[in-house]
Amino acid sequence: MSASTPLTIETVEAVRLGRAFPWPDVTPIVDAVRDRGAEAVVEFTRRFDHVDLDPGELVWRCDGRPVGDLDPALRAAIDRAFAAIEHFHTATRPHDLTVPGADPAVTLEERWTPLQRVGLYVPRGRFPLLSSLLMTGIPARVAGVPELVVALGAVRPAGLEPAWRYVLQRLGVGTVLAAGGAQAVAALAYGLPGRLDAVDLIAGPGSAWVTAAKAEVYRRGLVGVDLLAGPSEVAVVAGPSAPVRWAVLDTLAQAEHAPDALGFLVSWDRPWLERALAELEALAREREGLGPVRVLLARDPAEAVAFVNRLAPEHLGLLGEAEILAPQVTTAGAVFVGPYAGQAFGDYVAGPSHVLPTGGTGRFAAGLSTRTFLHRTSVIRVPERPRAETLEAGAELARLEGLLFHARALTERLDSPR
């Protein structure tokens, strides 16, 4: 944990420079899975996860398997989270749209079609994130994706806990890939001959290795990806009346994901920051392996929100007097406003997906939603001849660009009967 320091642009740049992704290191892993299939996945699973699997254990069907002894309280918690996530994504799923064109002869449509086969990556390393299965699988199902493949790490059917079986059944998942890491991403992208067909898109959070592998298979044109969701991030901006302990707990809730997680506590009130730093140091002693948390002093609220928009954090909490800054935030993955809107609430039971852009990519990317799993198509219907001036305008632009057949394709329609 760090003492309070002035807030500067250099703070953001230092953070980004310090979070290197293993881009070159994932390439040989992806190549090996492409060339050797299941044999390579088994080899990397043994090397990185220290689990010996046979190639025949890499892919298994999970439909029809009994859930097992699931604690009623845990089942109820899953059901409540499921309902909240499903409610939000059902309400926000885009629908087909038809509008008249600028020319009376034209009708325009926007059509949304679900992807057919999607791979979901669910972290099951230091902390097995059942919530990530909910936060990826439910939006995919609401979007209408018919076939889901879930990468759950090196787990055999008998070793999968009842809660996981229950969620897989509720989602209607049929196939599990028993692998994690970059090798799982490569297997989803290339498929495993005779065992697993390639998917159309890979979605879900993961380590820096997983993120780098997703970028690599996307670069090769193999699959789509949801976003580059790497190590967790949080920034909490607080005014002097904000509850100190809650702000600190919200920050540590993300810092506990992994040592490469990042946290920021920001305020323009020095006494508040001093209390927060003391609370932070006390609570941090209770847990090992936390990511670093920086405590930063802004000159005023305007500087605090400017810093946040440069940082583009995955999660942003606004507490106390900082709550009024919400309309000025333009880059955060998700914004949590008010004392009861902690990031943990959003991680489990609020409704929007907790799979969010990290590493500053919130400047141009958005969090996972039903749109992630939908293909948008424009349909242009012109059953009758448009106005002459419309065709002539198109032809004039085509001639400007030197595209003569474009121009002729338009002008020859000028003389056709309506």
Secondary structure, DSSP 8 states (H G I E B T S, - for coil): ----EE--HHHHHHHHHT----HHHHHHHHHHHHHHTHHHHHHHIIIII-----GGGSEEE-TT-------HHHHHHHHHHHHHHHHHHHHH----EEEE-SSTT-EEEEEEEE-SEEEEE---SSS--HHHHHHHHHHHHHHT-SEEEEE--S--GGGS-HHHHHHHHHHT--EEE---HHHHHHHHHH-BTTTB---SEEE----HHHHHHHHHHHHTTS-EES----S-EEEEEE-TTS-HHHHHHHHHHHHTT-TT-EEEEEES-HHHHHHHHHHHHHHHTT-SS---EEEEE-SSHHHHHHHHHHH--SEEEEEGGGGGGGGG--S-SEEEESTT--HHHHHHTSSS-S----TTGGGT-----GGGGEEEEEEEE--S---HHHHHHHHHHHHHTT-HHHHHHHHTTTTS--
